[in-house]
Amino acid sequence: MPSLRERLYPAMPRDFEGGWIATLVITALAGFLRFWNLSNPVKFVFDETYYAKDAYSLLKFGYARQFIDQPEGAADKAILAGNLDVFKSTPSLTVHPEVGKWMIAAGEQLFGMTPFGWRFMPALFGTLTVLLVVRTVRRMTRSTLIGAVAGLLLAVDGLHFVMSRVALLDVFLAFWLVAAVSCLVCDRDWTRRRHADSLAKQDDFAPRKFGRWLLIRPWRILAGVCFGLALGTKWSAVWVLAAFGILVFAWDFGARRALGSRFTFVKSVLVDGIPAFVSIVLVAGITYTATWTGWLLHDNAYDHDYASKNPATGIMKVVPDDFRSLIHYHQEVYDFHTGDYIKKATHPYASNPAGWPIIARPIGFDAVNDIKPGSPGCNPPAGSNCLSVISAVGTPILWWAGALALLASVVLWIGQRDWRFGIPVIGFVTCWVPWFAYDDRPIFFFYAVTMIPFTVMAVALVLGKILGPAKTLEGTAAPRRLIGSAIVGAFVVLVVLNFAYIWPILTDKVLPHPDWLSRMWFKTWI
């Protein structure tokens, strides 16, 4: 049976160089897929028409401005023709925080106000998310192979692939959430390694009062920064922050209890819980507020003059006018997302979150229909035309297996008390369940891109269970390893082939109508 020290901090894999080679190879594959032909189509795809222009407005003026809208699509046509003088002098109410748009703006600064420019940063951070998943799962499982499997699965997920190739905010949200969780996993190791080191100075069965006092924990501070940037991308990150805040306290409490501390809960609240709140929640709040610096510094920004027009009363007198205006701005944004206007709106691609785990209703980002035979790339059967589409659809085999893996993860987390399975369960649930409170307004499947990194973590962990240990307790080769390897290998190959099959409808390829229809497996996908 492993010693307490080994249970607190299992040894990391010894293939340091091999671990990084595997990580970088898979990341390079993900990057190649995401950057290949990134400028196509040469148009604003779906909500790029808002975010790409808002990002350029931030870059040019420091705050969001309205753009010309008459005739319809005039601003988009002008920008694609090389004319960037499309902004009015009036500020614009943008209904999401600014971090994601500033990230898009960085690509526009580097490569210009072009499709490649506004898609560069989504592709980069989508690729980096794959890297983070590999390293995080490797740390969780102490297995380079399982980490590599997780990264490869994310690299070939259709939804994550599409969202990495369009200038929307959700791929940035997914990155910052995975980054924050990765930091928390690193902190868990960092903390337990120090507890384990302290045991080297005493017998495992000697009485222990509490373990080490670890008030300043760098990985948790970095996690707080990442959570703050996630909130600065979209507010839905708050649920992930809250749930993982509770989970990390449970990890600390478990470590203290394993050390044999008396009155563990009270002591852990004081020594772990309060510092964790400061390191994670308070740092996240400070970081989030700092992301509004551009708005605070520009008097012409939308609603910045609210406080000057509405004198403070009561306790609000102690709040500086700039921040009082910012609070009112937040109220307006919240009203937009929850008010009667949005509840009465409809959209043909609206998707109930109940169907997200099984891809019940994906979303089309772009479509060119009725492409005539003889057009470039169009050679359909007689009597048929062609079309080209970008469909934000997950790789079906991966998502359906992921739904089963998440159910298995709940059982393994609770039944076997395996802490690793709690991470994908908490991540998935907090990125999914809160949306049920808003299903009276149009919401869309592409929001689920934050769920898929946690889904592939669950799949990889379950595949690790199927694979089994490389050796038995006696040190001999495990006979089930061969069968497990065949099952895991076959599953990964099926997912890759499934991704290859749906590739044309992810990348705007010209397809004969029958070929497109063969990839629409359900009526709700059309």
C-alpha positions as CSV (number, residue, x, y, z in Angstrom):
1,M,0.0,0.0,0.0
2,P,1.4,3.5,-0.9
3,S,2.7,5.5,2.0
4,L,0.9,8.7,3.1
5,R,3.6,10.7,1.4
6,E,3.1,8.9,-1.9
7,R,-0.7,9.3,-1.6
8,L,-0.3,13.0,-1.0
9,Y,2.0,13.5,-4.0
10,P,2.4,10.6,-6.5
11,A,5.6,10.9,-8.5
12,M,5.3,12.7,-11.8
13,P,6.2,10.8,-15.0
14,R,10.0,10.6,-15.6
15,D,9.7,11.3,-19.4
16,F,10.0,15.0,-19.1
17,E,11.4,15.5,-22.6
18,G,9.0,12.9,-24.0
19,G,6.1,14.6,-22.3
20,W,7.0,18.0,-23.9
21,I,7.6,16.4,-27.3
22,A,4.2,14.8,-27.3
23,T,2.6,18.1,-26.1
24,L,4.2,20.2,-28.8
25,V,3.5,17.7,-31.6
26,I,-0.2,17.6,-30.7
27,T,-0.3,21.4,-30.3
28,A,1.4,21.8,-33.7
29,L,-1.2,19.5,-35.2
30,A,-4.0,21.6,-33.6
31,G,-2.4,24.8,-34.8
32,F,-2.0,23.5,-38.4
33,L,-5.7,22.6,-38.5
34,R,-6.8,25.9,-37.1
35,F,-4.5,28.2,-39.1
36,W,-4.9,26.4,-42.4
37,N,-6.7,28.6,-44.9
38,L,-7.8,30.8,-42.0
39,S,-8.7,33.8,-44.2
40,N,-11.5,31.8,-45.9
41,P,-14.2,32.8,-46.3
42,V,-13.3,36.4,-47.1
43,K,-16.3,37.9,-45.3
44,F,-17.7,38.6,-41.8
45,V,-19.0,35.3,-40.5
46,F,-22.0,35.3,-38.2
47,D,-21.3,37.6,-35.2
48,E,-17.9,38.6,-36.5
49,T,-19.7,41.6,-37.9
50,Y,-20.0,42.9,-34.3
51,Y,-16.9,41.6,-32.5
52,A,-14.3,42.3,-35.2
53,K,-15.5,45.9,-35.6
54,D,-15.9,46.5,-31.9
55,A,-12.3,45.2,-31.5
56,Y,-11.0,47.5,-34.1
57,S,-12.9,50.4,-32.6
58,L,-11.2,49.7,-29.2
59,L,-7.9,49.6,-31.0
60,K,-8.4,52.9,-32.8
61,F,-10.4,55.0,-30.2
62,G,-9.9,53.1,-26.9
63,Y,-13.7,52.5,-26.6
64,A,-16.5,51.1,-28.7
65,R,-18.1,53.3,-31.3
66,Q,-21.1,52.8,-33.5
67,F,-20.5,52.1,-37.2
68,I,-22.4,53.1,-40.3
69,D,-25.4,50.8,-40.9
70,Q,-27.1,52.2,-44.0
71,P,-27.5,50.6,-46.4
72,E,-27.5,47.3,-44.5
73,G,-24.0,45.8,-44.5
74,A,-22.4,49.0,-45.6
75,A,-19.6,48.9,-43.0
76,D,-18.8,45.2,-43.7
77,K,-18.5,45.9,-47.5
78,A,-16.4,49.0,-46.9
79,I,-13.9,47.2,-44.6
80,L,-13.5,44.2,-47.0
81,A,-12.8,46.8,-49.8
82,G,-10.1,48.3,-47.6
83,N,-12.0,51.4,-46.4
84,L,-11.8,51.5,-42.6
85,D,-13.5,54.8,-42.2
86,V,-16.8,53.3,-41.1
87,F,-17.2,54.5,-37.5
88,K,-19.5,57.2,-36.2
89,S,-18.5,59.6,-33.4
90,T,-21.2,58.2,-31.1
91,P,-20.3,55.5,-28.5
92,S,-21.8,52.0,-28.7
93,L,-23.3,49.9,-25.9
94,T,-21.5,46.6,-26.1
95,V,-23.2,43.8,-24.3
96,H,-20.1,41.8,-23.2
97,P,-17.0,42.9,-21.3
98,E,-14.0,43.9,-23.3
99,V,-11.2,41.3,-22.8
100,G,-12.2,39.1,-25.7
101,K,-12.5,42.1,-28.0
102,W,-9.1,43.4,-27.0
103,M,-7.7,40.0,-27.8
104,I,-9.2,40.1,-31.2
105,A,-7.8,43.6,-31.6
106,A,-4.3,42.3,-30.9
107,G,-4.6,40.2,-34.1
108,E,-5.9,43.2,-36.0
109,Q,-3.0,45.2,-34.8
110,L,-0.5,42.6,-36.0
111,F,-2.1,41.6,-39.3
112,G,-4.6,44.4,-40.2
113,M,-8.3,44.7,-40.3
114,T,-8.7,41.6,-42.5
115,P,-10.3,38.2,-42.0
116,F,-6.9,36.7,-41.1
117,G,-6.3,39.6,-38.7
118,W,-9.5,39.3,-36.7
119,R,-9.3,35.4,-36.7
120,F,-5.6,35.1,-35.7
121,M,-6.0,35.4,-32.0
122,P,-9.0,32.9,-31.8
123,A,-6.9,30.4,-33.7
124,L,-3.9,31.0,-31.5
125,F,-5.8,30.7,-28.2
126,G,-7.8,27.7,-29.5
127,T,-4.5,26.0,-30.2
128,L,-3.1,27.0,-26.8
129,T,-6.2,25.5,-25.1
130,V,-5.1,22.1,-26.6
131,L,-1.7,22.5,-25.0
132,L,-3.2,23.3,-21.6
133,V,-5.4,20.3,-21.8
134,V,-2.5,18.0,-22.6
135,R,-0.4,19.3,-19.7
136,T,-3.3,19.4,-17.2
137,V,-4.5,15.9,-17.9
138,R,-0.9,14.6,-17.8
139,R,-0.5,16.2,-14.3
140,M,-3.8,14.8,-13.1
141,T,-3.1,11.2,-14.4
142,R,0.7,11.1,-14.2
143,S,0.5,9.7,-17.7
144,T,1.9,11.4,-20.8
145,L,-0.2,9.0,-22.9
146,I,-3.5,9.9,-21.4
147,G,-2.6,13.6,-21.5
148,A,-1.8,13.3,-25.2
149,V,-5.0,11.5,-25.9
150,A,-7.0,14.3,-24.3
151,G,-5.2,16.9,-26.3
152,L,-5.6,15.0,-29.6
153,L,-9.4,14.6,-28.9
154,L,-9.8,18.3,-28.4
155,A,-7.7,19.1,-31.5
156,V,-10.2,17.2,-33.6
157,D,-13.4,18.3,-32.1
158,G,-15.5,20.1,-34.7
159,L,-17.1,22.7,-32.5
160,H,-13.8,23.8,-30.9
161,F,-12.2,23.8,-34.3
162,V,-14.9,26.1,-35.8
163,M,-14.9,28.4,-32.8
164,S,-11.1,28.7,-33.1
165,R,-11.5,30.0,-36.6
166,V,-14.1,32.8,-36.1
167,A,-13.8,36.0,-34.2
168,L,-16.3,35.3,-31.5
169,L,-15.6,35.5,-27.7
170,D,-16.3,32.0,-26.6
171,V,-13.0,30.3,-27.5
172,F,-11.3,32.9,-25.3
173,L,-13.6,32.2,-22.5
174,A,-12.8,28.5,-22.8
175,F,-9.1,29.2,-22.8
176,W,-9.2,31.3,-19.6
177,L,-11.4,28.8,-17.8
178,V,-9.1,25.9,-18.7
179,A,-6.1,28.0,-17.7
180,A,-7.6,28.8,-14.4
181,V,-8.4,25.2,-13.7
182,S,-5.0,24.2,-14.8
183,C,-3.5,26.6,-12.3
184,L,-5.6,25.1,-9.5
185,V,-4.4,21.6,-10.4
186,C,-0.8,22.8,-10.3
187,D,-1.6,24.4,-6.9
188,R,-3.0,21.1,-5.6
189,D,0.3,19.5,-6.5
190,W,2.4,22.4,-5.2
191,T,0.6,22.3,-1.9
192,R,0.6,18.5,-1.4
193,R,4.3,18.2,-2.4
194,R,5.1,20.6,0.5
195,H,3.0,18.6,2.9
196,A,4.7,15.5,1.7
197,D,8.1,17.0,2.1
198,S,7.3,17.9,5.7
199,L,6.6,14.2,6.4
200,A,10.2,13.3,5.5
201,K,11.2,14.8,8.8
202,Q,9.0,12.6,10.9
203,D,7.6,9.1,11.0
204,D,4.4,8.5,9.0
205,F,2.6,7.5,12.2
206,A,3.8,10.4,14.4
207,P,1.1,12.8,15.6
208,R,0.7,15.8,13.3
209,K,-1.0,19.0,14.4
210,F,-1.8,20.5,11.1
211,G,0.8,20.4,8.3
212,R,2.4,23.3,6.7
213,W,1.0,26.8,6.7
214,L,0.8,27.9,3.1
215,L,-0.8,31.3,3.1
216,I,0.7,32.6,-0.1
217,R,0.2,30.3,-3.0
218,P,1.4,31.6,-6.4
219,W,-0.7,29.2,-8.5
220,R,-3.9,30.3,-6.9
221,I,-3.1,33.9,-7.4
222,L,-2.5,33.1,-11.1
223,A,-5.8,31.2,-11.2
224,G,-7.5,34.3,-9.8
225,V,-6.1,36.4,-12.6
226,C,-7.2,33.8,-15.2
227,F,-10.7,33.7,-13.7
228,G,-10.8,37.5,-13.8
229,L,-9.9,37.5,-17.5
230,A,-12.6,34.9,-18.1
231,L,-15.1,37.1,-16.4
232,G,-13.8,40.0,-18.5
233,T,-14.7,37.9,-21.6
234,K,-18.1,36.7,-20.5
235,W,-19.9,36.8,-17.2
236,S,-20.9,33.2,-17.4
237,A,-17.5,32.4,-16.0
238,V,-18.8,33.3,-12.5
239,W,-20.4,29.9,-12.0
240,V,-17.1,28.1,-12.8
241,L,-15.3,30.3,-10.4
242,A,-17.8,29.7,-7.6
243,A,-17.8,25.9,-8.0
244,F,-14.1,25.5,-8.2
245,G,-13.6,27.8,-5.3
246,I,-15.6,25.2,-3.2
247,L,-13.8,22.3,-4.8
248,V,-10.3,23.6,-4.0
249,F,-11.3,24.1,-0.4
250,A,-12.5,20.4,-0.3
251,W,-9.0,19.4,-1.6
252,D,-7.3,21.4,1.1
253,F,-9.6,20.0,3.8
254,G,-8.9,16.4,2.5
255,A,-5.1,17.0,2.7
256,R,-5.3,18.4,6.2
257,R,-7.5,15.5,7.3
258,A,-5.1,13.0,5.8
259,L,-2.3,14.5,7.9
260,G,-4.3,13.7,11.0
261,S,-5.2,17.2,12.1
262,R,-7.7,17.7,14.9
263,F,-10.6,20.2,14.3
264,T,-9.6,20.1,10.6
265,F,-12.6,21.9,9.2
266,V,-12.2,25.0,11.4
267,K,-8.5,25.1,10.9
268,S,-8.7,24.6,7.2
269,V,-11.3,27.4,6.9
270,L,-8.9,29.8,8.6
271,V,-5.6,28.8,7.1
272,D,-6.8,27.6,3.6
273,G,-10.3,29.0,3.0
274,I,-9.8,32.6,3.8
275,P,-6.5,32.9,1.9
276,A,-8.0,31.0,-1.0
277,F,-10.9,33.5,-1.2
278,V,-8.4,36.4,-1.3
279,S,-6.1,34.7,-3.8
280,I,-8.8,33.5,-6.2
281,V,-12.0,35.5,-5.7
282,L,-10.6,38.8,-4.7
283,V,-7.8,38.7,-7.2
284,A,-10.4,37.8,-9.9
285,G,-12.5,40.8,-8.9
286,I,-9.5,43.1,-9.1
287,T,-8.5,41.7,-12.4
288,Y,-12.0,42.0,-13.8
289,T,-12.2,45.6,-12.7
290,A,-8.8,46.3,-14.3
291,T,-10.1,45.0,-17.7
292,W,-12.4,48.1,-17.8
293,T,-9.4,50.5,-17.7
294,G,-10.0,51.6,-21.3
295,W,-13.7,52.4,-20.6
296,L,-12.7,54.2,-17.4
297,L,-10.1,56.4,-19.1
298,H,-12.3,57.6,-22.0
299,D,-15.0,60.1,-21.0
300,N,-16.7,59.6,-24.4
301,A,-17.4,55.9,-23.7
302,Y,-21.0,54.8,-23.6
303,D,-22.7,55.9,-20.3
304,H,-19.5,57.3,-18.9
305,D,-21.3,60.5,-18.2
306,Y,-24.1,58.8,-16.2
307,A,-22.9,59.8,-12.8
308,S,-22.5,63.5,-13.8
309,K,-26.1,63.5,-15.0
310,N,-27.5,61.6,-12.0
311,P,-26.1,62.9,-8.6
312,A,-25.5,60.2,-6.0
313,T,-27.7,59.5,-3.1
314,G,-27.2,57.5,0.1
315,I,-24.3,55.2,0.3
316,M,-23.5,55.6,-3.4
317,K,-22.0,59.1,-2.5
318,V,-18.8,57.3,-1.4
319,V,-18.4,55.6,-4.8
320,P,-16.3,57.6,-7.3
321,D,-18.3,58.9,-10.2
322,D,-16.4,56.8,-12.8
323,F,-17.2,53.6,-11.0
324,R,-20.8,54.6,-10.3
325,S,-21.2,55.1,-14.1
326,L,-19.5,51.7,-14.6
327,I,-22.0,50.0,-12.2
328,H,-24.9,51.6,-14.2
329,Y,-23.4,50.3,-17.4
330,H,-23.4,46.8,-16.0
331,Q,-27.0,47.2,-15.0
332,E,-27.8,48.2,-18.6
333,V,-26.0,45.1,-20.0
334,Y,-27.7,42.8,-17.5
335,D,-31.1,44.3,-18.5
336,F,-30.2,43.7,-22.2
337,H,-29.5,40.0,-21.5
338,T,-32.6,39.4,-19.3
339,G,-35.2,42.0,-20.4
340,D,-38.4,41.6,-22.3
341,Y,-36.7,42.6,-25.6
342,I,-34.4,39.5,-25.6
343,K,-37.1,37.2,-24.2
344,K,-39.4,38.0,-27.1
345,A,-36.7,37.5,-29.7
346,T,-36.5,34.4,-31.9
347,H,-33.7,32.8,-34.0
348,P,-33.8,29.9,-36.4
349,Y,-30.8,28.3,-34.8
350,A,-31.8,28.8,-31.1
351,S,-30.9,25.7,-29.2
352,N,-32.2,24.4,-25.8
353,P,-29.3,23.5,-23.5
354,A,-30.9,20.2,-22.7
355,G,-29.8,19.0,-26.1
356,W,-26.2,20.3,-26.1
357,P,-24.5,17.2,-24.8
358,I,-25.8,15.2,-27.7
359,I,-25.6,17.9,-30.3
360,A,-29.3,18.1,-30.8
361,R,-29.3,21.5,-32.5
362,P,-26.0,22.8,-33.9
363,I,-25.7,26.2,-35.5
364,G,-24.8,27.3,-39.0
365,F,-22.4,30.2,-39.2
366,D,-22.3,30.7,-43.0
367,A,-23.9,29.2,-46.0
368,V,-23.8,29.8,-49.8
369,N,-26.6,27.8,-51.4
370,D,-27.5,26.9,-55.0
371,I,-24.0,27.0,-56.4
372,K,-24.4,26.0,-60.0
373,P,-22.7,23.0,-61.7
374,G,-19.5,24.2,-63.4
375,S,-18.7,26.7,-60.7
376,P,-15.2,26.2,-59.1
377,G,-15.3,22.9,-57.1
378,C,-18.9,22.1,-58.0
379,N,-19.3,18.8,-59.9
380,P,-22.6,17.4,-58.5
381,P,-24.7,14.5,-59.9
382,A,-27.1,15.4,-62.6
383,G,-30.1,17.5,-61.4
384,S,-28.3,18.7,-58.3
385,N,-26.5,21.9,-57.2
386,C,-23.7,22.5,-54.7
387,L,-23.4,24.6,-51.5
388,S,-20.8,25.6,-49.0
389,V,-21.4,25.9,-45.3
390,I,-19.7,26.5,-42.0
391,S,-21.6,24.5,-39.4
392,A,-20.6,24.7,-35.7
393,V,-21.1,21.1,-34.9
394,G,-19.1,18.9,-32.5
395,T,-17.5,15.7,-33.6
396,P,-20.5,13.4,-33.0
397,I,-18.7,10.2,-31.8
398,L,-16.6,12.3,-29.3
399,W,-19.6,14.2,-27.9
400,W,-21.8,11.1,-27.5
401,A,-19.0,9.2,-25.9
402,G,-18.3,12.2,-23.8
403,A,-21.8,12.2,-22.4
404,L,-21.3,8.6,-21.3
405,A,-17.9,9.4,-19.9
406,L,-19.3,12.2,-17.8
407,L,-21.9,9.9,-16.3
408,A,-19.1,7.4,-15.5
409,S,-17.0,10.3,-14.0
410,V,-19.8,11.1,-11.5
411,V,-19.8,7.5,-10.4
412,L,-16.0,7.2,-10.2
413,W,-15.7,10.6,-8.4
414,I,-18.3,9.8,-5.7
415,G,-18.0,6.0,-5.6
416,Q,-14.2,5.7,-5.7
417,R,-13.5,9.1,-4.2
418,D,-11.2,9.8,-7.2
419,W,-10.6,13.5,-7.1
420,R,-9.5,13.7,-10.7
421,F,-13.0,12.9,-12.0
422,G,-14.5,15.9,-10.1
423,I,-12.6,18.3,-12.3
424,P,-14.4,17.5,-15.6
425,V,-17.7,17.0,-13.8
426,I,-17.6,20.4,-12.1
427,G,-16.3,22.1,-15.2
428,F,-18.9,20.6,-17.5
429,V,-21.8,21.2,-15.1
430,T,-20.9,24.8,-14.4
431,C,-20.5,25.6,-18.1
432,W,-23.9,23.9,-18.9
433,V,-26.5,23.9,-16.2
434,P,-26.7,27.7,-15.6
435,W,-27.9,28.2,-19.1
436,F,-31.2,26.5,-18.2
437,A,-32.1,29.7,-16.3
438,Y,-32.0,31.6,-19.6
439,D,-33.8,29.2,-21.9
440,D,-36.6,31.6,-22.3
441,R,-34.4,33.7,-24.7
442,P,-32.5,32.6,-27.8
443,I,-29.3,30.8,-26.8
444,F,-27.0,28.8,-29.0
445,F,-25.1,25.5,-29.2
446,F,-21.8,27.3,-29.7
447,Y,-21.8,28.4,-26.1
448,A,-21.0,24.8,-25.4
449,V,-17.5,25.2,-26.6
450,T,-16.5,25.9,-23.0
451,M,-17.9,22.4,-22.1
452,I,-15.8,20.4,-24.6
453,P,-12.4,20.8,-22.9
454,F,-13.9,19.3,-19.7
455,T,-15.7,16.6,-21.8
456,V,-12.4,15.4,-23.3
457,M,-10.8,15.4,-19.9
458,A,-13.6,13.0,-18.8
459,V,-13.2,10.8,-21.9
460,A,-9.4,10.7,-21.4
461,L,-9.8,9.7,-17.7
462,V,-12.2,6.9,-18.5
463,L,-10.0,5.7,-21.3
464,G,-7.2,5.6,-18.8
465,K,-9.3,3.3,-16.6
466,I,-10.0,1.1,-19.6
467,L,-6.3,1.1,-20.5
468,G,-5.3,0.1,-17.0
469,P,-1.8,0.1,-15.4
470,A,1.2,-0.7,-17.4
471,K,2.4,-3.2,-14.8
472,T,0.7,-5.2,-12.1
473,L,1.6,-4.8,-8.4
474,E,4.1,-7.5,-8.8
475,G,5.9,-5.5,-11.5
476,T,5.0,-7.7,-14.4
477,A,3.3,-6.5,-17.6
478,A,-0.5,-6.2,-17.1
479,P,-2.3,-8.7,-19.5
480,R,-5.3,-6.4,-19.9
481,R,-3.1,-3.6,-21.2
482,L,-3.2,-5.1,-24.7
483,I,-7.0,-5.2,-24.8
484,G,-7.2,-1.8,-23.3
485,S,-4.8,-0.4,-25.8
486,A,-6.8,-1.8,-28.7
487,I,-10.0,-0.2,-27.3
488,V,-8.4,3.2,-26.7
489,G,-6.7,3.2,-30.0
490,A,-9.8,2.2,-31.9
491,F,-11.8,4.9,-30.2
492,V,-9.3,7.6,-31.0
493,V,-9.1,6.5,-34.7
494,L,-12.9,6.6,-35.0
495,V,-13.0,10.1,-33.6
496,V,-10.3,11.3,-36.0
497,L,-12.1,9.7,-38.9
498,N,-15.4,11.2,-37.8
499,F,-13.7,14.6,-37.7
500,A,-12.3,14.1,-41.2
501,Y,-15.7,13.1,-42.5
502,I,-17.4,16.3,-41.2
503,W,-14.4,18.5,-42.2
504,P,-16.0,19.9,-45.4
505,I,-19.0,21.3,-43.4
506,L,-16.7,22.9,-40.9
507,T,-14.5,24.7,-43.5
508,D,-16.8,26.1,-46.1
509,K,-15.9,23.5,-48.7
510,V,-18.1,23.3,-51.9
511,L,-20.1,20.1,-51.7
512,P,-22.8,18.6,-53.9
513,H,-26.1,18.8,-52.1
514,P,-26.3,15.0,-51.6
515,D,-22.9,15.0,-50.0
516,W,-23.9,17.8,-47.6
517,L,-27.1,16.0,-46.8
518,S,-25.2,12.8,-45.9
519,R,-23.4,14.8,-43.1
520,M,-26.7,16.1,-41.7
521,W,-27.5,13.1,-39.6
522,F,-30.6,14.5,-38.1
523,K,-33.3,16.8,-39.3
524,T,-32.6,19.2,-36.4
525,W,-29.0,19.7,-37.8
526,I,-30.4,21.4,-41.0
